[in-house]
Amino acid sequence: MKNRFQDVDFRNVNDFLDYLPAQDLKIVGHLRELIFSCIPDAKEKLAYNVPFYYRHSRLCFIWPGCIAWGKTDRKGVDFGFCRGNLLPDASQLEKGNRKEVYIMTLHHYRDIRPDVIRQLLYDAVIVDEELASMRRRKIS
């Protein structure tokens, strides 16, 4: 079922990947490889018709500009961190007017900086572990 903000509705990640133009697919493919190499236990699920990556909670997402959200016209591929505000060094990310979610926009495959992305992913896992640990302590 399509939502009011998008004109597509994917059943699974393969449908999503099949929809992407070649340049976006190349960027998305490399980002997915980095995510799974850094976080082998990450779960990939579609939310808002784009892949989000989870452990205890949402860590990050990949949102190509060709997947609309409302009337926003975007180019490139956004690689976002759901708790970007808690990352120790988010200087490589754009905050915009958001409070928690920080992103980097990749327009070309050559824009991908694997070392920077790996560090951000490792930091996101640490934040995820800390938040999960705090929740467990609250419950006990």
PyMOL commands that place a pseudoatom at each C-alpha (Angstrom):
pseudoatom trace, name=CA, resn=MET, resi=1, chain=A, elem=C, hetatm=0, pos=[0.000, 0.000, 0.000]
pseudoatom trace, name=CA, resn=LYS, resi=2, chain=A, elem=C, hetatm=0, pos=[1.455, 3.338, -1.030]
pseudoatom trace, name=CA, resn=ASN, resi=3, chain=A, elem=C, hetatm=0, pos=[1.633, 6.069, 1.555]
pseudoatom trace, name=CA, resn=ARG, resi=4, chain=A, elem=C, hetatm=0, pos=[0.685, 9.639, 0.824]
pseudoatom trace, name=CA, resn=PHE, resi=5, chain=A, elem=C, hetatm=0, pos=[4.317, 10.779, 0.623]
pseudoatom trace, name=CA, resn=GLN, resi=6, chain=A, elem=C, hetatm=0, pos=[5.599, 8.266, -1.945]
pseudoatom trace, name=CA, resn=ASP, resi=7, chain=A, elem=C, hetatm=0, pos=[4.519, 6.897, -5.305]
pseudoatom trace, name=CA, resn=VAL, resi=8, chain=A, elem=C, hetatm=0, pos=[6.273, 3.517, -4.888]
pseudoatom trace, name=CA, resn=ASP, resi=9, chain=A, elem=C, hetatm=0, pos=[5.760, 0.560, -2.595]
pseudoatom trace, name=CA, resn=PHE, resi=10, chain=A, elem=C, hetatm=0, pos=[8.424, -2.125, -2.437]
pseudoatom trace, name=CA, resn=ARG, resi=11, chain=A, elem=C, hetatm=0, pos=[7.734, -5.598, -1.050]
pseudoatom trace, name=CA, resn=ASN, resi=12, chain=A, elem=C, hetatm=0, pos=[11.363, -6.252, -0.166]
pseudoatom trace, name=CA, resn=VAL, resi=13, chain=A, elem=C, hetatm=0, pos=[14.936, -4.988, -0.510]
pseudoatom trace, name=CA, resn=ASN, resi=14, chain=A, elem=C, hetatm=0, pos=[15.389, -6.710, -3.886]
pseudoatom trace, name=CA, resn=ASP, resi=15, chain=A, elem=C, hetatm=0, pos=[12.409, -4.767, -5.291]
pseudoatom trace, name=CA, resn=PHE, resi=16, chain=A, elem=C, hetatm=0, pos=[14.015, -1.590, -3.943]
pseudoatom trace, name=CA, resn=LEU, resi=17, chain=A, elem=C, hetatm=0, pos=[17.382, -2.430, -5.557]
pseudoatom trace, name=CA, resn=ASP, resi=18, chain=A, elem=C, hetatm=0, pos=[15.750, -3.304, -8.894]
pseudoatom trace, name=CA, resn=TYR, resi=19, chain=A, elem=C, hetatm=0, pos=[14.101, 0.144, -8.946]
pseudoatom trace, name=CA, resn=LEU, resi=20, chain=A, elem=C, hetatm=0, pos=[17.324, 2.150, -8.590]
pseudoatom trace, name=CA, resn=PRO, resi=21, chain=A, elem=C, hetatm=0, pos=[19.108, 3.841, -11.485]
pseudoatom trace, name=CA, resn=ALA, resi=22, chain=A, elem=C, hetatm=0, pos=[22.605, 2.460, -12.148]
pseudoatom trace, name=CA, resn=GLN, resi=23, chain=A, elem=C, hetatm=0, pos=[24.545, 5.293, -10.457]
pseudoatom trace, name=CA, resn=ASP, resi=24, chain=A, elem=C, hetatm=0, pos=[22.459, 5.104, -7.265]
pseudoatom trace, name=CA, resn=LEU, resi=25, chain=A, elem=C, hetatm=0, pos=[22.624, 1.298, -7.286]
pseudoatom trace, name=CA, resn=LYS, resi=26, chain=A, elem=C, hetatm=0, pos=[26.427, 1.408, -7.351]
pseudoatom trace, name=CA, resn=ILE, resi=27, chain=A, elem=C, hetatm=0, pos=[26.519, 3.762, -4.336]
pseudoatom trace, name=CA, resn=VAL, resi=28, chain=A, elem=C, hetatm=0, pos=[23.862, 1.793, -2.442]
pseudoatom trace, name=CA, resn=GLY, resi=29, chain=A, elem=C, hetatm=0, pos=[25.628, -1.497, -3.139]
pseudoatom trace, name=CA, resn=HIS, resi=30, chain=A, elem=C, hetatm=0, pos=[28.916, -0.225, -1.755]
pseudoatom trace, name=CA, resn=LEU, resi=31, chain=A, elem=C, hetatm=0, pos=[27.248, 1.255, 1.333]
pseudoatom trace, name=CA, resn=ARG, resi=32, chain=A, elem=C, hetatm=0, pos=[25.481, -2.048, 2.019]
pseudoatom trace, name=CA, resn=GLU, resi=33, chain=A, elem=C, hetatm=0, pos=[28.806, -3.894, 1.724]
pseudoatom trace, name=CA, resn=LEU, resi=34, chain=A, elem=C, hetatm=0, pos=[30.393, -1.498, 4.219]
pseudoatom trace, name=CA, resn=ILE, resi=35, chain=A, elem=C, hetatm=0, pos=[27.490, -1.862, 6.644]
pseudoatom trace, name=CA, resn=PHE, resi=36, chain=A, elem=C, hetatm=0, pos=[27.521, -5.662, 6.605]
pseudoatom trace, name=CA, resn=SER, resi=37, chain=A, elem=C, hetatm=0, pos=[31.318, -5.865, 6.805]
pseudoatom trace, name=CA, resn=CYS, resi=38, chain=A, elem=C, hetatm=0, pos=[31.375, -3.556, 9.842]
pseudoatom trace, name=CA, resn=ILE, resi=39, chain=A, elem=C, hetatm=0, pos=[28.181, -4.843, 11.469]
pseudoatom trace, name=CA, resn=PRO, resi=40, chain=A, elem=C, hetatm=0, pos=[27.725, -8.495, 10.464]
pseudoatom trace, name=CA, resn=ASP, resi=41, chain=A, elem=C, hetatm=0, pos=[24.747, -8.906, 12.812]
pseudoatom trace, name=CA, resn=ALA, resi=42, chain=A, elem=C, hetatm=0, pos=[22.872, -5.898, 11.371]
pseudoatom trace, name=CA, resn=LYS, resi=43, chain=A, elem=C, hetatm=0, pos=[19.313, -6.571, 10.290]
pseudoatom trace, name=CA, resn=GLU, resi=44, chain=A, elem=C, hetatm=0, pos=[18.159, -4.906, 7.073]
pseudoatom trace, name=CA, resn=LYS, resi=45, chain=A, elem=C, hetatm=0, pos=[14.484, -3.928, 6.855]
pseudoatom trace, name=CA, resn=LEU, resi=46, chain=A, elem=C, hetatm=0, pos=[12.528, -1.598, 4.644]
pseudoatom trace, name=CA, resn=ALA, resi=47, chain=A, elem=C, hetatm=0, pos=[10.930, 1.390, 6.323]
pseudoatom trace, name=CA, resn=TYR, resi=48, chain=A, elem=C, hetatm=0, pos=[9.513, 4.281, 4.298]
pseudoatom trace, name=CA, resn=ASN, resi=49, chain=A, elem=C, hetatm=0, pos=[10.488, 2.185, 1.231]
pseudoatom trace, name=CA, resn=VAL, resi=50, chain=A, elem=C, hetatm=0, pos=[14.234, 2.416, 1.949]
pseudoatom trace, name=CA, resn=PRO, resi=51, chain=A, elem=C, hetatm=0, pos=[16.583, 0.076, 3.834]
pseudoatom trace, name=CA, resn=PHE, resi=52, chain=A, elem=C, hetatm=0, pos=[17.202, 0.737, 7.515]
pseudoatom trace, name=CA, resn=TYR, resi=53, chain=A, elem=C, hetatm=0, pos=[19.789, -1.203, 9.500]
pseudoatom trace, name=CA, resn=TYR, resi=54, chain=A, elem=C, hetatm=0, pos=[19.131, -2.376, 13.059]
pseudoatom trace, name=CA, resn=ARG, resi=55, chain=A, elem=C, hetatm=0, pos=[20.761, -4.078, 15.989]
pseudoatom trace, name=CA, resn=HIS, resi=56, chain=A, elem=C, hetatm=0, pos=[19.010, -3.164, 19.243]
pseudoatom trace, name=CA, resn=SER, resi=57, chain=A, elem=C, hetatm=0, pos=[17.462, -0.137, 17.532]
pseudoatom trace, name=CA, resn=ARG, resi=58, chain=A, elem=C, hetatm=0, pos=[17.778, 1.710, 14.228]
pseudoatom trace, name=CA, resn=LEU, resi=59, chain=A, elem=C, hetatm=0, pos=[21.393, 2.502, 13.411]
pseudoatom trace, name=CA, resn=CYS, resi=60, chain=A, elem=C, hetatm=0, pos=[21.403, 3.933, 9.915]
pseudoatom trace, name=CA, resn=PHE, resi=61, chain=A, elem=C, hetatm=0, pos=[19.622, 4.047, 6.582]
pseudoatom trace, name=CA, resn=ILE, resi=62, chain=A, elem=C, hetatm=0, pos=[20.248, 4.507, 2.879]
pseudoatom trace, name=CA, resn=TRP, resi=63, chain=A, elem=C, hetatm=0, pos=[17.852, 6.860, 1.108]
pseudoatom trace, name=CA, resn=PRO, resi=64, chain=A, elem=C, hetatm=0, pos=[18.385, 7.500, -2.623]
pseudoatom trace, name=CA, resn=GLY, resi=65, chain=A, elem=C, hetatm=0, pos=[16.984, 10.761, -3.946]
pseudoatom trace, name=CA, resn=CYS, resi=66, chain=A, elem=C, hetatm=0, pos=[14.937, 8.824, -6.514]
pseudoatom trace, name=CA, resn=ILE, resi=67, chain=A, elem=C, hetatm=0, pos=[12.765, 7.563, -3.624]
pseudoatom trace, name=CA, resn=ALA, resi=68, chain=A, elem=C, hetatm=0, pos=[10.640, 10.611, -2.899]
pseudoatom trace, name=CA, resn=TRP, resi=69, chain=A, elem=C, hetatm=0, pos=[9.435, 11.764, 0.476]
pseudoatom trace, name=CA, resn=GLY, resi=70, chain=A, elem=C, hetatm=0, pos=[6.703, 14.333, 0.080]
pseudoatom trace, name=CA, resn=LYS, resi=71, chain=A, elem=C, hetatm=0, pos=[7.500, 17.144, -2.300]
pseudoatom trace, name=CA, resn=THR, resi=72, chain=A, elem=C, hetatm=0, pos=[11.187, 17.115, -1.467]
pseudoatom trace, name=CA, resn=ASP, resi=73, chain=A, elem=C, hetatm=0, pos=[13.313, 16.988, -4.610]
pseudoatom trace, name=CA, resn=ARG, resi=74, chain=A, elem=C, hetatm=0, pos=[16.650, 15.413, -3.723]
pseudoatom trace, name=CA, resn=LYS, resi=75, chain=A, elem=C, hetatm=0, pos=[19.634, 14.265, -5.727]
pseudoatom trace, name=CA, resn=GLY, resi=76, chain=A, elem=C, hetatm=0, pos=[22.240, 11.722, -4.743]
pseudoatom trace, name=CA, resn=VAL, resi=77, chain=A, elem=C, hetatm=0, pos=[22.030, 9.090, -2.007]
pseudoatom trace, name=CA, resn=ASP, resi=78, chain=A, elem=C, hetatm=0, pos=[21.592, 10.059, 1.631]
pseudoatom trace, name=CA, resn=PHE, resi=79, chain=A, elem=C, hetatm=0, pos=[23.380, 7.841, 4.122]
pseudoatom trace, name=CA, resn=GLY, resi=80, chain=A, elem=C, hetatm=0, pos=[21.872, 8.679, 7.481]
pseudoatom trace, name=CA, resn=PHE, resi=81, chain=A, elem=C, hetatm=0, pos=[22.595, 7.878, 11.108]
pseudoatom trace, name=CA, resn=CYS, resi=82, chain=A, elem=C, hetatm=0, pos=[19.509, 7.631, 13.273]
pseudoatom trace, name=CA, resn=ARG, resi=83, chain=A, elem=C, hetatm=0, pos=[21.369, 8.775, 16.407]
pseudoatom trace, name=CA, resn=GLY, resi=84, chain=A, elem=C, hetatm=0, pos=[23.817, 11.065, 14.638]
pseudoatom trace, name=CA, resn=ASN, resi=85, chain=A, elem=C, hetatm=0, pos=[23.492, 13.565, 17.463]
pseudoatom trace, name=CA, resn=LEU, resi=86, chain=A, elem=C, hetatm=0, pos=[25.135, 11.031, 19.822]
pseudoatom trace, name=CA, resn=LEU, resi=87, chain=A, elem=C, hetatm=0, pos=[28.098, 10.108, 17.617]
pseudoatom trace, name=CA, resn=PRO, resi=88, chain=A, elem=C, hetatm=0, pos=[31.416, 11.303, 19.064]
pseudoatom trace, name=CA, resn=ASP, resi=89, chain=A, elem=C, hetatm=0, pos=[32.556, 12.806, 15.750]
pseudoatom trace, name=CA, resn=ALA, resi=90, chain=A, elem=C, hetatm=0, pos=[29.723, 13.728, 13.441]
pseudoatom trace, name=CA, resn=SER, resi=91, chain=A, elem=C, hetatm=0, pos=[31.759, 16.396, 11.641]
pseudoatom trace, name=CA, resn=GLN, resi=92, chain=A, elem=C, hetatm=0, pos=[31.431, 14.479, 8.342]
pseudoatom trace, name=CA, resn=LEU, resi=93, chain=A, elem=C, hetatm=0, pos=[27.629, 14.540, 8.594]
pseudoatom trace, name=CA, resn=GLU, resi=94, chain=A, elem=C, hetatm=0, pos=[25.029, 17.194, 7.810]
pseudoatom trace, name=CA, resn=LYS, resi=95, chain=A, elem=C, hetatm=0, pos=[22.682, 18.088, 10.646]
pseudoatom trace, name=CA, resn=GLY, resi=96, chain=A, elem=C, hetatm=0, pos=[20.385, 20.415, 8.757]
pseudoatom trace, name=CA, resn=ASN, resi=97, chain=A, elem=C, hetatm=0, pos=[17.448, 21.357, 10.964]
pseudoatom trace, name=CA, resn=ARG, resi=98, chain=A, elem=C, hetatm=0, pos=[17.198, 17.861, 12.446]
pseudoatom trace, name=CA, resn=LYS, resi=99, chain=A, elem=C, hetatm=0, pos=[17.751, 17.075, 16.126]
pseudoatom trace, name=CA, resn=GLU, resi=100, chain=A, elem=C, hetatm=0, pos=[18.847, 13.428, 15.971]
pseudoatom trace, name=CA, resn=VAL, resi=101, chain=A, elem=C, hetatm=0, pos=[19.274, 12.195, 12.403]
pseudoatom trace, name=CA, resn=TYR, resi=102, chain=A, elem=C, hetatm=0, pos=[22.451, 13.316, 10.648]
pseudoatom trace, name=CA, resn=ILE, resi=103, chain=A, elem=C, hetatm=0, pos=[23.260, 12.438, 7.045]
pseudoatom trace, name=CA, resn=MET, resi=104, chain=A, elem=C, hetatm=0, pos=[25.906, 12.526, 4.370]
pseudoatom trace, name=CA, resn=THR, resi=105, chain=A, elem=C, hetatm=0, pos=[24.812, 12.931, 0.777]
pseudoatom trace, name=CA, resn=LEU, resi=106, chain=A, elem=C, hetatm=0, pos=[26.767, 11.008, -1.829]
pseudoatom trace, name=CA, resn=HIS, resi=107, chain=A, elem=C, hetatm=0, pos=[26.381, 12.161, -5.420]
pseudoatom trace, name=CA, resn=HIS, resi=108, chain=A, elem=C, hetatm=0, pos=[28.966, 9.864, -6.992]
pseudoatom trace, name=CA, resn=TYR, resi=109, chain=A, elem=C, hetatm=0, pos=[30.542, 6.540, -6.153]
pseudoatom trace, name=CA, resn=ARG, resi=110, chain=A, elem=C, hetatm=0, pos=[33.874, 8.321, -5.733]
pseudoatom trace, name=CA, resn=ASP, resi=111, chain=A, elem=C, hetatm=0, pos=[32.356, 10.401, -2.895]
pseudoatom trace, name=CA, resn=ILE, resi=112, chain=A, elem=C, hetatm=0, pos=[32.330, 7.306, -0.668]
pseudoatom trace, name=CA, resn=ARG, resi=113, chain=A, elem=C, hetatm=0, pos=[35.085, 7.508, 1.937]
pseudoatom trace, name=CA, resn=PRO, resi=114, chain=A, elem=C, hetatm=0, pos=[35.222, 3.976, 3.372]
pseudoatom trace, name=CA, resn=ASP, resi=115, chain=A, elem=C, hetatm=0, pos=[37.443, 4.834, 6.359]
pseudoatom trace, name=CA, resn=VAL, resi=116, chain=A, elem=C, hetatm=0, pos=[35.127, 7.664, 7.462]
pseudoatom trace, name=CA, resn=ILE, resi=117, chain=A, elem=C, hetatm=0, pos=[32.026, 5.518, 6.969]
pseudoatom trace, name=CA, resn=ARG, resi=118, chain=A, elem=C, hetatm=0, pos=[33.529, 2.561, 8.850]
pseudoatom trace, name=CA, resn=GLN, resi=119, chain=A, elem=C, hetatm=0, pos=[34.348, 4.770, 11.838]
pseudoatom trace, name=CA, resn=LEU, resi=120, chain=A, elem=C, hetatm=0, pos=[30.836, 6.237, 11.846]
pseudoatom trace, name=CA, resn=LEU, resi=121, chain=A, elem=C, hetatm=0, pos=[29.357, 2.732, 11.711]
pseudoatom trace, name=CA, resn=TYR, resi=122, chain=A, elem=C, hetatm=0, pos=[31.547, 1.489, 14.574]
pseudoatom trace, name=CA, resn=ASP, resi=123, chain=A, elem=C, hetatm=0, pos=[30.595, 4.552, 16.616]
pseudoatom trace, name=CA, resn=ALA, resi=124, chain=A, elem=C, hetatm=0, pos=[26.900, 3.963, 15.839]
pseudoatom trace, name=CA, resn=VAL, resi=125, chain=A, elem=C, hetatm=0, pos=[27.225, 0.400, 17.196]
pseudoatom trace, name=CA, resn=ILE, resi=126, chain=A, elem=C, hetatm=0, pos=[28.816, 1.699, 20.406]
pseudoatom trace, name=CA, resn=VAL, resi=127, chain=A, elem=C, hetatm=0, pos=[25.976, 4.209, 20.855]
pseudoatom trace, name=CA, resn=ASP, resi=128, chain=A, elem=C, hetatm=0, pos=[23.433, 1.444, 20.170]
pseudoatom trace, name=CA, resn=GLU, resi=129, chain=A, elem=C, hetatm=0, pos=[25.058, -0.804, 22.800]
pseudoatom trace, name=CA, resn=GLU, resi=130, chain=A, elem=C, hetatm=0, pos=[25.145, 2.006, 25.361]
pseudoatom trace, name=CA, resn=LEU, resi=131, chain=A, elem=C, hetatm=0, pos=[21.475, 2.849, 24.815]
pseudoatom trace, name=CA, resn=ALA, resi=132, chain=A, elem=C, hetatm=0, pos=[20.472, -0.828, 25.036]
pseudoatom trace, name=CA, resn=SER, resi=133, chain=A, elem=C, hetatm=0, pos=[22.487, -1.218, 28.241]
pseudoatom trace, name=CA, resn=MET, resi=134, chain=A, elem=C, hetatm=0, pos=[20.799, 1.843, 29.773]
pseudoatom trace, name=CA, resn=ARG, resi=135, chain=A, elem=C, hetatm=0, pos=[17.364, 0.431, 28.874]
pseudoatom trace, name=CA, resn=ARG, resi=136, chain=A, elem=C, hetatm=0, pos=[18.253, -2.924, 30.463]
pseudoatom trace, name=CA, resn=ARG, resi=137, chain=A, elem=C, hetatm=0, pos=[19.424, -1.213, 33.665]
pseudoatom trace, name=CA, resn=LYS, resi=138, chain=A, elem=C, hetatm=0, pos=[16.180, 0.783, 33.825]
pseudoatom trace, name=CA, resn=ILE, resi=139, chain=A, elem=C, hetatm=0, pos=[14.123, -2.395, 33.535]
pseudoatom trace, name=CA, resn=SER, resi=140, chain=A, elem=C, hetatm=0, pos=[15.994, -4.269, 36.265]
for i in range(1, 140): cmd.bond("trace and resi %d" % i, "trace and resi %d" % (i + 1))
show_as sticks, trace
zoom trace
